[in-house]
């Protein structure tokens, strides 16, 4: 299936009764996962999770196209060997039981992007960093804009926690899943999650 022809609304939700799809290094499997914050589209290669994006954003086609420019040639709807653990860990995370993910990841990007994304994974649960602090952490203190751009191009949301990076003045800066989700994710991690999640009107 080509990236351009995918109808995301028809992609099945993860179901542990479905047979695991066998793929090779040139393919990835996609599936939807339900969460309290909305549906996520998950993608997995033979090495691990390589995509995790909310389905109501305009980022999925872009991210899949970028993956397709890498080794990925085809996208298959189905169940990956990694989706059971992903679903369990996501549900535990959203219920406040899990702080650190340990599912295998297949992180695809430039050397600089990977350096930025590796730094993101060192930000502790319940804490935040500014883009400036993140740039300093990777020894590129003047590369604040480049760091922000790499965060924006993160393909594996939540697990690679770009939501933990905020403005220098503490402001809620951009987030691919929406600022409202960023606020909720940080509230969840800080133990301040409201009982009711209010989705923005469309």
Secondary structure as GFF3:
##gff-version 3
##sequence-region A 1 202
A	DSSP	three_ten_helix	3	5	.	.	.	ID=ss1
A	DSSP	three_ten_helix	8	10	.	.	.	ID=ss2
A	DSSP	beta_strand	27	33	.	.	.	ID=ss3
A	DSSP	beta_strand	40	44	.	.	.	ID=ss4
A	DSSP	beta_strand	49	54	.	.	.	ID=ss5
A	DSSP	alpha_helix	60	69	.	.	.	ID=ss6
A	DSSP	beta_strand	74	77	.	.	.	ID=ss7
A	DSSP	alpha_helix	83	94	.	.	.	ID=ss8
A	DSSP	alpha_helix	111	120	.	.	.	ID=ss9
A	DSSP	beta_strand	129	130	.	.	.	ID=ss10
A	DSSP	alpha_helix	131	137	.	.	.	ID=ss11
A	DSSP	alpha_helix	144	152	.	.	.	ID=ss12
A	DSSP	three_ten_helix	162	164	.	.	.	ID=ss13
A	DSSP	beta_strand	165	166	.	.	.	ID=ss14
A	DSSP	alpha_helix	179	189	.	.	.	ID=ss15
###
